[in-house]
Structures are given as structure tokens and as C-alpha cells.
Amino acid sequence: MRSFLSGSLNGFLKEKIHVNRTVCGGVVICAAVLLLLIAIVLERFGLRFGSIRPLAFIGTAVAVKLGLFSLWPSLARLRSSSTVFVTKDLFVLKDKGASVDQVPGLHGPLTLWHENSSRLASALFATNLPTFILSSDQRLLDWNSAFDLVFGRQDKVKRGAPVRVWYELLDNFRRVPARVTKLYGDGILPLADRERAVYVSAEYGRMVFTKVMAPLIDLATGHIVGWSVVLNVNSVHHRQKFFTALHAAIAAETRRIRYASAYDRLFDQFSGRRQLIELHVKELTKVERVLDVGCGTGAFSAALLAEGHRVTAVDGDPHVLRQARQRCSSFRRVKMVRKLLADLSGLPQQRYGAAVLCYHLQTEAEPQVLLQRLHASLAPGGLLLLTLRADGSSMDSLFSAVGEQLQDIQAFDELKHQLEQVRSASIAAEAERQTQAKLDVATVCSLLQANGFTLIREHLGLEDGQSLLLTFRKA
């Protein structure tokens, strides 16, 4: 209760009291003059404190205080700019104890993009036009699927990279060096900016855009914390090919959004899924730190957090990760990380007591690489809980089982649309991921043993016979 009251009081003071630097400076100077006058009076009457002369002592103290006050703006900027920043490895955050979920509440520059930030005035980008987000120091924070369609295959275009790497891809880059220079530095950027951008795509030919940049406003302070940049498509050489691909990207994005919004409402009703989650909790009773790989909407993470575990949840889809953040928002011992499973090279070594991997291994393009990275991230004797589709099972059979149970509990009419949304998106996603034939259970077990894991327990016939749970130990 004491810490709660202290935190509430501090928050109230931070919100309600705004220190004006000019007023504060006047108070400091007046106090310094008063202290010096007192020191002169004491010196005049010959009063000393042992061997210490009052004027020398007070004069030194006043000089130190004035020096610190003059450095105040620099120290404030250093503190705000170093709190959290984007690195190549998003598993590392410089602020001790900070997590991705804490970023939206920071009072300072927007240094890590977060889809649900209440600091921003509105939704920042939609799918239909290529759009990207810049931090206040002009670094690429995130972009939408339309931008990814055009520029996403470029090696230099990475989250956290300076916007200069994108400018250098443009065909008219040499004509705008002065504008690029203008994009750097405090107080130089206009409130809105527009310019012509030309790009020669290997797939779509010459593309001409009008780049429109607008500021992102922190609603708490009114400060500019980043920039939203929209590329209006003026012309495309292979117009039909581009807009066909853009239409497909919009459809895929829509399926993912609907999937993320409907998934929990559907599977929270499925007793087979609840049983699977309970088995995970039971298997991990003695483990403190858990890595949830491909966490989806966070059902397994939330159940483990409720039992007191510390969870790092990883997924590459921002829409399901948004739902996971919301589902786990009441817990503090959680870190949410947006990373594709194929890009887990930055996992901390020997950090976790257990890892959870549900369904993804059988459809991964490089399952052995994923297993090697998980093995390296587990502490000696760490556990790997692997949920697999049973041989002969399919996404259709799983959703048939879910539909039958919804009918049994008389919830089918209410959730039939969610069932179709999740089913169609799941089948499309699995078909997209599956670059090879789905691995059978025996092949997966052999692959695990070849990568340093030993099978210690198995639970068969789960989710109405559609899946099984295997527990492996790191050898």
C-alpha cells in the first residue's frame, strides 16, 4: 500500500507540476546571492567553523549548484534519449527493468514503435498506401505491408536503420541531398513536408511517389515524438502487376487482423485448448523463466504468468502480438518481442528454464535451425514443450472439432463468423508457411534427438485427438 501511494503521488506530481526553467533559474540565483551575503557577514565578524572559512565554503557550494543548473538541459536530453532505443537485437533494452510494454508510457522521444500507444493522435497507417514510421532522430521504426511490398526485400531497409538508407534507394537521391541533410537536427523539420520520390523496382519497374510527411504528436505533452511518412503512388510502370500484388497484400492483412481479433473469443470456448494450456502449466511448475515462441494471442503466456512465471513472448505478427499485450497487460513479469521465428538469432544464451513451441515446428522452412537456436537459449537441463499436429490431422479437422463443441454448448450461432474468419486465415497462413511437406511426429522426434534433446514425457490424443504434447529435456 505504501509503494502504491508513493507511486500515485509521484505520478500526480509529474502530471500536475510543470517547472518553468526561467522561474527556477531566478529562484536559484536569488538563493545564491543570499547565501553569499550571509557568508560575507560571517566573514566580516570573523566567525569560522574550525579551519573552514564561511566565504570559501559557501562560495564553492554556490558555484557547484550553478554549474549543475547550467547543465540541466543537457542532462535531461541525455536521460530522455537513452531510456529505450532500437537495436539490432530487440531482445536487449538498455533501461533496466523496462519492457516493450512500458515504452508507450515514456515521457520523451518515441524510440520504439508500439501499435497501441495512447500517446499518438490516431491510427498511423493503413495498408493501401506504402507508409513508414520514423523516430524523432529519423530512424525507421516500422512500416506497413504496402511499403514492405515495394521496399521490404532490400537488405539495408531494417527497423532501427537511419532513413538515409531508404533515401539512397531512390533514383532521384542525388537531387535531394540538401533535403536529406535538412531532415536531421532539432527544430529544423517543418510540421508537414512533401517531395517527389522516384524508385526503380526490380519487380514493378519505375515508380513515382509523392512523399508526404506529418508529425506524430504526444497527446500528454504536445511534443513531436516521431513522423508518419506516406508514399502516394503517382505512377507505376508495371501497373497491373503492382496493384494485383497490393490487392493480395491488403486481403492478407485483413485476414490477419480478423484472425487476431476473433481467435481468443473462439478458442477460449474450446475445452481441448484449455486442457492443453493446463498441461503446460503442470509441466512447468518448477521453472521460473519461460520463452513462449510463436506466442500468438498470448493464451499460454497469460496462464504461465498467472502462476508466477517470468515469460518472454515472441511472435512476428503485430496483430496477434497486440492481442497478446492486451491479454497480459495486468502482469509485470512479461516481455513481448516482435520477431519472426526464422530470425531468432538474437536469443540470449542459456537464459531460459523452458521454451514453449506450439504447432510451428512442423511447418517451418528450416526446423533444424530453429531447434538449434532454442537449444542454445535453454539453460542446462531446460525443457522444451512441443505441441504437434497428430499424424493425419489437419486444420480442417481441428476446426470441425471446435465447431462441434460450439454447437454442444449452443454458442455456434454467436461465433460462427469468428470460426470462419479464424479457419480461413489459419489455413491460408499454414499454406503460406509450408514450403515442404508437413513433418510427421516420428521425423520431428528424430530431429529433436539429433539436436540435443531427450524425450521425457508425452501426452497423446489432445484437442479431440488432433494434437499431442511432447516434453523434451536439453541433454
Secondary structure, DSSP 8 states (H G I E B T S, - for coil): -HHHHHHHHHHHHHHH----HHHHHHHHHHHHHHHHHHHHHHHHTT--BTTB-HHHHHHHHHHHHHHHHHTHHHHHHHHHHSSS---SSTT--SSTT--GGGGGG-SS---S--TT-TTSSS----SSS-EEEEETTSBEEEE-HHHHHHHTT-TT--TTSBTHHHHTTSTTGGG-HHHHHHTSSTTTS-SSEEEEEEEEETTTEEEEEEEEEEEEE-TTT--EEEEEEEEEEEEETTHHHHHHHHHHHHHHHHHHHHHHHHHHHHHTT-HHHHHHHHHHHHHTTT--EEEEET-TTSHHHHHHHHTT-EEEEEES-HHHHHHHHHHTTT-SSEEEEE--GGG-TT--TT-EEEEEEES-GGG-SSHHHHHHHHHHHEEEEEEEEEEEE-TT--HHHHHHHHHHHHHHTT-HHHHHHHHHHHHHHHHHHHHHH-SS----HHHHHHHHHHTTEEEEEEEEEHHHHTEEEEEEEE-
